[in-house]
């Protein structure tokens, strides 16, 4: 099983990925940045694949749907840009699903 963070954000500067540091992202992620351009790039961040999507589309639901379309993991975490993930969140989440294998949402 794998974990991927799906982040909705707005107005992040081009090629500035400090948001990932602020969120304490420690797994793969898809970031949908509502801004004035349409671009998709894939970067490596601390050994993890990050799909960064700049989009002119507006709305939280649209951003989350875009992120879901690009998600690759079995377990996805919906996140806003003001959250901070605890250390080892990926390990903790995988353990929870191991303990509750029939859970769809934890």
Helices and strands as residue ranges (DSSP letters): E 3-10, H 18-23, E 28-34, E 39-45, E 48-55, H 60-70, E 75-80, H 89-99
